[in-house]
Amino acid sequence: THSNNLLNFMSKGEHKTVEAARPIAELFPEATVMFADIAGFTAWSSIREPQHVFMLLESIFQSFDGIAKSFGVFKVETVGDCYVACCGVPEPNEDHATVMAQFARECLRKFHLVVQDLELKLGPDTSDLAMRFGLNSGPVTAGVLRGERARFQLFGDTVNTAARMESTGARNRIHISEQTADLLKAHGRETWIKAREDAVQAKGKGTLKTFWLEEEAAPPRLWQENDDQHLGNASAPGPLAVNEDDGIDLGDHSTGSGYGEGMEEFHRLTAGTRLPPMEQAPGGPVLDRRTQRLVDWNTELLMQLLKQVVARRFAVSGRRTQPDALWEMAQNVGEGHMPVEEVVEIIQLPDFDERAIRQVDPDTVILSPEVAAQCRSYVGRLASMYRDNPFHNFEHASHVTMSVSKLLSRIVAPEINKDLLGEGAIQEMILHDHTYGITSDPLTQFSVVLSALIHDVDHRGVPNFLLVKEDESLAKKYISKSVAEQNSVDLAWKTLMLNEYGELRSCIFSDLTELRRFRALLINSVIATDIFDKEQGTMRKNRWAKAFSDEYKTTDRKDQHRRATIVIEHLIQASDVAHTMQHWHVYTKWNERLFQEMFESYLTGRSEKDPSAGWYQGELGFFDNYIIPLAKKLKNCGVFGVASDEYLNYAVENRREWADKGEEIVARMINKYGPNEGQFEDEMQQKLEI
């Protein structure tokens, strides 16, 4: 009866009321349990938007569900990023170990495909995630824990050991117990397993002998998605028009660049093969595989923002093209001035416009293949302009870009009483005012995201005070003020003004007002990342104090624009050091890279000061005097919602953990990057002996 009730609950989620007083449970003497956990998930999720986190989990676990159904495996539950399944429960299966081994193999294979497929949407390091699998076989107690939400549960030592197999396993490996290995051998599967060389220590069990389930070669990590699926529609007709489905088609598709066809042929020829370490996108520079993945993701992000820019522009003004004269103005803008001289206290954002509410869905906007190809080419060219520094490189710029995008997406509206206010325009106007106009202007958001991408172009791997000594011509050109940042702005701007990016520019700005706003946002944002310029820092502090003082905290448009300008500057400052306000593993990864960069400049004679001497205390001071106050400002400005709490909590926790572990970490880094490997450990050992 208990077995029938258990099966009934499994199939229908219910049980007979006549048995309600009796527990629904059963002992299954032969079963195999699997735990599967996403390695690196916690750190990965700390820099993602909530919907992206759930998109990843749903995609992975739904694919596992489909595999489980085909193999006759029962999914027990998911807890966070852990997937639990069993075979032999609730229906007995003599071959449970073999079935579960095959299931785990197929899940690992499918996992690689899923994260690779999601990489364009969720970021390049998505495919760097891994799975750890743990399997164990033996008797299992299974039953239903009844209550408000009845749940099927597994209990017993077999379950605990399976969890231990997962936690002591390795990335992209299937770790199995001796019990599971013996069953596989008994069924003629000895070639599937390999003994683990090192012993596993299990709490309450002592030393365990375990095995690896050998897996077939993993599929090549090759992006095989048709780029035009995401970046345009090669079959879309004619010049700019509103289609029957209210979509906007921008540009002339009749004279395609051949980009889409070339990429299709490229993917056809390389399908199922491993790529060489370098490749070249049509019309772009040669990039390594990881950088190309970064280019793909950044391009997709910018294209999505451009669709929003075009949708709003068309709704508000109906403007479709960029006058030729505007390009000439864009080429000459800033001529005779340094970027730092163009920094302003107030950038005027568009006022609220009710017409924007009725804009078409940006997802229906179709950008031409020319725009897509030019955007990809521009991002690729920017990537090639980054130097191979350990920290200030294109990967770091992409990380900052992702952080900016996350913060922009977390800007929240105030509480609106819908019973007292009308729908539509009034609510949109309140949102506009509450966020100082930032949420209402896609061009502002595009500009800030692009600023993050360009902010370290051509960075030389040393701070400004050393750069002015190394490059006198650059120091003279920018009068030794924010030299690296000004150089980045100029290089990125001049590249965008090249003849080959005409269609891309037409999407970004279509009149003089948009051009000026776009450039002002780029300059203010990039210059804001120079946090060591005392003059700029003082001016920025004064602007913040002024913007949020009671005197200027009004609904006046000028005061709103002042607040928007300073909030944007702090947004990109926070994003530039976002690793300090994210998961500990993210923080320590980038902290080590910055240490390596500065230590190498010392070892090569570029810097006279050994950064390792004060690195531990310097990080504590950085948290206390800059990071935590900056996180508090994000919270105090009132527009970032729970994201500001998240950043502040991570900053405080990372500071605490660095205080506890920082000295040991610095010692390891010195030993790793020092001129004589192991020298530091030898010296420490000698001191201990003395």
N, C-alpha and C positions, 0 to 999 in steps of 0.2 A: 504493500500500500504506500509506504514511504517513497519507494522508487517511482511508482506511478505519479504520486503527487509532485515529486521533484521534476519529472519529465513534463508534467502538465504545466508547472510553473515556467519551465524553460521555454516551452512552445507558446504558451498563452499569457504568461505573466500573472497567473492566478492559481488558486488552489481551492479545493472543496471546503465549504464552510464546516462540514461535519468533522473535518480534521483540524479545524482552526485551533483547537486547544492543544494539539500535539505538535511538537517541532517537526519540521520537514527536513530531514537530514539522512545521509547514507554514507557508509564507508565504501570506498572503491579501492580494492587492494592493488590494482595495476593501472597506473596512469603516468603520464609525463606532463610536467608543467613547464611553461616558458614565461620568462620575464624579458621584456625588450625595452630598452631605455635609449632616448636620444642623447648622445654624448655631445656636450657643448650647447645644449638647448637653453639653459638658464642664462648664460652670457649672451647668446644670440638674441634671446627674447628681450633682454634689457635695453636693446637699442631699436626695437621694433614697435610699431603701432599695435594695439591690442587685436585689431581685426586681422593683421598679418600673422600674428601668433596663432590665432585660431584657424586661419586659412591653412597654415602649415600642418597643424595637428589633425584637422579634418581630412586633409588630402592624404596624409600618411596612413592614418588609422582606418579610413574608409577603404583604402586599397588593401590593407591587411584583412579587413572584414571580408572582402571579396575572395581573397585567397583562402581564408579560413573556411568559408562556405564550400569551396571547391575541394578542399582536402578533408572535410569532415571534422575540422577542429572547432572546439567551442571557445568563443571569446568570453572570458570571465568579466573583465572590466578594464577601464583605463583610469589611471590615477596620475593626473598631471601629464607628463610626457612619457609615462610608462604604460606599456601594453601587456596585459596578462592573458594567457590562453592555456588551454589544456586539451589533451587527447586521452580518451578512455573514460571521460566524464562528460555528460551523464550517461552516455551509452558506451559500454565496454568495447575495447578494440585491442585484440591481441598484439597488433603491430604498432602500438601507440608510440613507441620510441622512434621507429623509422618514419612514421607519418609526421611526427613533430619535427624531426630533423629536416625532412624535406620542406616542411612548412617554413621553418626558420630560414632556410637557404633562400626560398622564394621571396620571403619578406625582405631579406637583405638586398636581394637583387632589385626588387621593386622599389625599395626605399631610395636607392641611388637614382633611379629613373625619375621618381617623383620630385626629389629636391633639385635635380638638374632642370626639370621642366619648370619649377617654380622660381628658378634663380632670377629670371628677368623681372618678375614682379616683386620678389621679396629681398633682392640684393645678392651680389655675387658670392658672399661668404655662406650663402644658404647651402650650396653644394659641398661646403667644407664640413657640414654637420655629419655625424656618424651614428651608427647604432651599436649598442652592446647587447648581446643575447646571452641568456643563461638558461640551461635546461637541466632538469633533474627528474628522475623516475622513482616511483614507489607508491605506497598507499596514501590516499588522500581522503579526508573527510569533507564532504560537500553538503551544503544545505542552504536553506533560505532564512535569512535574518528578517523576521517580520516586524512590522511597525508602520509608521506613516508612509515610508517608502521602502517596501520590501526589497531586499537585495540578495542575489545569489553570491555565496562566499565559499572559498576553499580554506581549509585549515590543515595544520599538521607539519611535521618536520620536513616532509618532502617539499612543501611550498616554501618554507624558510630557506632550505638549501638551494632551491632554484633561484630565489632572490639573491642569495650569496654568490651564486655562479655569475649572475649578471653584474653585480657590483664589483666583483674582482676580475672581471673580464677585460677585454681590450677593444678599442675602436674597430668597428667593422669585422669583428670576430664572433663566432658562436662558441661559447664556453660551456662544456658539458661535464656533468659529474661522472664518477666512476660507475655508478649504477646505470646511467643512461648508456655509457660506453659499452658496458658488458652486454646490455640488451642488443645494441647494434651489432656487436660481434656475434652474438648468438643467432642473429638473423642474416649472417654472412656479409655484414657491412664493415668489416674491419678496415678496409681501405679508405673509409670515410673519415677515420679519426686519427689523431696524432697526439701523443702524450705531451702534456705541458711540462716544460723543463723545470720551472721553478714551482715550489710547493705553495699551496694556498692555505693561509691561516684563517680558520672560521671560528667565531666566538662560540664557545661551548662544545666545539667539535675537535679542536686542535688542528693538526696538519691534514689536509685533504689532498689526495691524488686526483688530478683532473685532466681533462683532455680538450683539444680543439677539434671542432667539426670542420674538416677541410672543405673548402668551398671552391667552386669553379672560378676561373678568372672573372673579375668584376668587369662590367661593360665599360668601354672607353668613355671618358668624361668629355663628350663632344656635344656642343650646342647644335641641334639640328632643326631648330624651329625656323620657319620662313619669316625673315625679318619684316617683310611687308605686311604680315598679318597684324603686327603691332603698330607699325609706324606709318601706315598709309594703305590705300587701296589702289592697286595699279590699274584696276579696270574702271575706276570712277571716271565719269564723263566731264569734259569741258572746263571752262574757267569757273570762278567762284559763283556758286548758286545755292539756293536753298532747295534741297531735294524734297520729294513727296513725303518723306518721313521726317521732315524738318531738319535733316542733316545738312551741314555746310561742307561744300567741296571747295577747297582752296587751291587755286593754281591750275595751270594748263598741263593736262596729263598726255596730251597728244604727242609730245616730243620727250618721251621718257629717257632717263639717263642710262637705262640698261642695268641699273644697280640691282633691282629685284631679280631680273633674269640671271645676272651674274652670280648672285648669292645662291639662287636655286641650283644652278649648275655646280657651284662650289660644294653645296651640301650633298648633291647627288653623287659627286665624285668621291667625297670623303666619308660618305655614310658607312658606318661599321668599321672604320679604321681610326687609328690614333694619329692625331695631327702632330706635325713637327712642332718644336717649342716656339717658333715664331710664325706669324702670319701677317698678311697685309689686306686690310679692307680696301675695296675699290675707292680710289681717290684719297686714301689716307696713308699715314705712316705705318711702318712695320712695327707691330706690337707683339709682346709675348702673350701667351694664352690667358694668363690671369688678368693682365691689363685689358685685354680685349673684352673679357667678361665684365670688367668694371665699366668700360666704354659702353657696352650694350645696356647695362642697367641705367647708367646716367642718361643715356640717350632716351630711353623709354620714359624716364621720369620727366625730362625736359619736354618731351613731345606731349605728354599728358597735360602738362601745365600750359603749353602753347595752345592746345585745343581749347582750354578754358579762356585764354586771352582772346582768341579769335571769336569764340562764342559771345563773350561779353561785348567786345567791340562792335560786332555786327548788330547785336541787340540794341545798343545804345546809340550808335552813330550810323550804322549801315555801311561804314567805310570798308572797302575791300582791298584796296591796293595802296602801295606806298609811292608817293610822287618821286620822280627821279631827283628833283632838287633836294629832297630830304636826305638822300644818300650823301650828297655833296656836303650838306650841313653836318651829317654824322661823322664824315671823314675829318672835318675841320674842327669839330667840337673839342674844346680843351686845348686847342692850338695856342702855344705861347704860355700855357699855364701848367704847373705841376698838379697832378691829381690831388695832392694834399691841400692845395689852395682852393680846390673845389668843394671841400667838405663844408656842409652847411648845417645850421642848427635845426632848420625846418625844411622837410621835403613835402611838398604839397601833393597829397593823394587825392584821387577823385572824390567828389562829394557823393552822397547817396543819390542814386538814380533809379527810380521805380521801374524804368524800362528794362533794367538788367534782370529783374525778377522773371521776366517773360522770355529770357533767352532760351535758345534751344539747349537740349542736353549736350554737354561737351563731348560725351561719348559718341554722339552721332556726327561730330565734326570730322570730316575727312581731309587730312592734310596730304598734299601731293607727294609722290615719290621723290621729287626734287627737294622738297623741304626735309623729308626724312633722311635722304642721303646727305644733304648739306649739314644737318644737325649731327648726324653720326660722324661725318668727316671733321666737323669743328671740334667735337668732343675728343675724337681720336688725335687731332692735332694738339689740343691742350694736353692730353695725356703724354704725348711725345715731348712736350716742352718741360715736363717735370723731370727732375734729375733723380738719379738712383740713390737717394738718401735713405737711411734706415727709417727716419720718422717723417720728414717733410717730403713726401712723395705723393703720387697720384692715389694710392690706396688711402692715405690719410685724408686727402681732399675728398675722396668719395665717402669716407666715414663721416666727415663734417657735413657733407651734403645730405647724407641720410639723417643725421641728427637735426639739421635745419628742417627737413621735410617732416620729421616726426613732430617737432615743436609746432610748426605751422598747422599741422593736422589736428593738434590738440587744443588749439584756440577755441574757447567755449563761449557760448552765449549766456547772458544772465537769465535768471528765472523770469519767465513771462507768464502772467496770468491770462490765459487764453479766453477766459470768460469775460474779462474786462476789455480786452483789445481785439480788434479785428484781425482776421488772418492776412497773410501776404505782406503788403507793403509796410504796415506799421511794425510788425515783428522784424522784418528785414532791416528796417531803419534803426531799431533798437540794437540789433546785433551789430550793425555797422558802427554805431556810436560807441557801443561797449568795447569793441575791439579796435577803436580808433581808425576805422576804415581799412584795416589790413585784410580782413576776410572778404571785403567787397571787391578787391582789385587783384585779379589774377596776375597782372603784370608786375605788381609789387612782389607777389609770392615767387614768380618766375625769376625776377631779378635777384632776390635774396638767395634762392637756391643756386643760381648761376654764380653768384658771388662766392659761395662756399666752394664751388668747383674750381674757380680760378685763383683763389686767394693766396696760394703758394706756388704759382707758376714760376718756374726757373729759380726756385729757392736753392741757395748754394750750400745749405747744410750748416751754416753758422749764423748767429744772431747779428742784428744790424750793426752793433758796435764793432764787430770784427769785419763785417762785409765792407764797411767804409774804408777800412785799412787795406783790404785786399784789392778792392776795385775803386781806384781813385776817380776814374771817369764816371762811374755810376754815382759815387758820393757827390761829385761836383754837379752832376745833372740834377740830382734831387736834394741838393744842399744838406746832405747827411741826415735827412728826416724821413723816417719810415721808408727807407730805401728799398728793401725787399718788396714791401707791399705796393709801393708806387710802380716799381718795375713790373710786378705781376699784372696790375691793372693795365698798364700801357701795352704790354705784350698781348694780353688777351683781347683788348679793344682793337688794336691794329690788325690782329688776325681776323676778327669778326668783320672788319671793314674791307677785307679782300673781295675782289670781284666775284669770286666763286660762291659767296654766301649771300647773294642778293635775295633769293626767295626766303631764306631763313630770316634775314633782317626784316622783310616785309611782314612776317608773322609777329615779330617782336614789337616793332613800333611802326605806326603808320602816319603820325603827324609829329610836329615839333614838340608838343606838350609831352607826348609819350616818350619821345627820344630823350628829352631832358630829364624826365622822371626816371627812366631806365638807367641813364648814366649816373645820375645823382645817387640812386640806390646802390649801384655797383661800387662807386667810390666810397661813400660813407661806410658801407658794410666791410669792404676789404681793409680800409684804413683802420677800422675799429679793431681788427685782429692784432694790430701792433699795440700790445698792452704795456710795453716797456717805455713808450714815449711819454715822458712825464707831462709835457705840455698838452698833448692830446688827451691824456688820462684825466688831467685836472679839468679841462674843458668839458669832457664827457660827464664827469661827476657833477659839475655845476649844471649841465643841461638836464641831468636826471633829477636833481634836487628842484630845479625850476619847474620842470614838467609836472612833477607830482606834488608840488607845494599847494597849499590851500588857495593861494592867490591865482594860480594858473589852472587849477583843477576845475575848469568850467566846460560848458558844452560848446564854447566858441570854436569855430572850425580851425582857426590858427592854433589854438591850444591843443586840439585833438591831433593835428598834424605834428605838433612838437612831440607829443607823447608817442605817436606812432614811430617817429624817426628814432627816438632814443630807445624804444622797446626793440626795434629791429636791430639796432647796433648791439644791444645786449643779447639778443637772440643769437646772433652769429658769434659773439664772443663766447657764449655758453656752449655753442655747438663746436667751436674750435677746440675746446678743452672738455668736450662731452665725455671722453673716456674716464675722466675723474669722477663723473657723476653717473656712471653706469656700473655694471657688475664688476666685482673685484677682478675677475679674470681679464675683462676688457681693459680695466685700468692698468693692471700689471703688464699686460702685453705692450701697450703703447708707452708706458713708463720706461720699460726696458729698451724700447726702440729709440726713445729720446736720449736715454743714457748712452746707448751705443753711439749715436750720432755725435754727441758732445764729447764723449770719451775718445772717439776716433780723431776728432779735430784736435784734441790735446796731444794724443800720441803722435800725430803727424806734424806737430809744430804749428798748426794754425792758431791754436789758443794756448796761452801761457798758463792758464789756470786749470788744475786738475779738478774736474767736476765731482769726482767720487768723494773728495774730502768733505764736502758739505751736502751731499745729495740727500742723505736721510733727513737732516734738519731742514734742508731747503724745501722738501716736499711737505713737511708739517707746516712750515710757514706759508707755503703756497695755498694749502687748504684753508688755513686760518685767515689769511689776509686777502685772498682773492676768490677761491673756489666757493667756499661756503657763503660769503657775502653776496657773490654773484647769484648763487642758487636762491638766496633769500630775496633778491631783487626780482627774479622771475616770479616768485610767489607773490610778492607785494604789488606787482603791477596789475595783477588780478585777471589776466586774460588766458593763462595757460592751464587752468584747472588743476586736475590731479597730477598732470605731468610735472608741475613745479614741485609738488610734494615728493614725487618719485625722485627727481634730480637731487633735491635737498637730502633726502634720506640716504641715497647712495653716497653722496659726498661725505656725510657725517660718518657713515659706516666704513667707507674706504679710509677715511682719516684715522679712525680708531684701529682698523686692521693694520694700516701702515705703521702706526705708532708701535704696534705689537710685533710686527714681522719685518719692518723696513730694514733694520740693520743687517739682518740675516740675508735679505734679498740683495742689498747693496754688495755685501761680501761675495755672494755668488756671481753677481754681474761683473765685479772687478776681476774675479778669477776667470770668468768666461771671456772677457774682452781685453784683459791685460796682455802685455807683451810676452810674458812668460806664463803659459797656461799651467795652473796648479800652484804657482808661486805663493799666492795669497793663503791658500789652505796650508801649505808647508809652514809659512811664517806663523799662522795661528796655532798650528800644532806645537811648534817650538815654544810659543808663549805659554801654552797650557802645560807643557812639560816642565817649564821653569817654575 
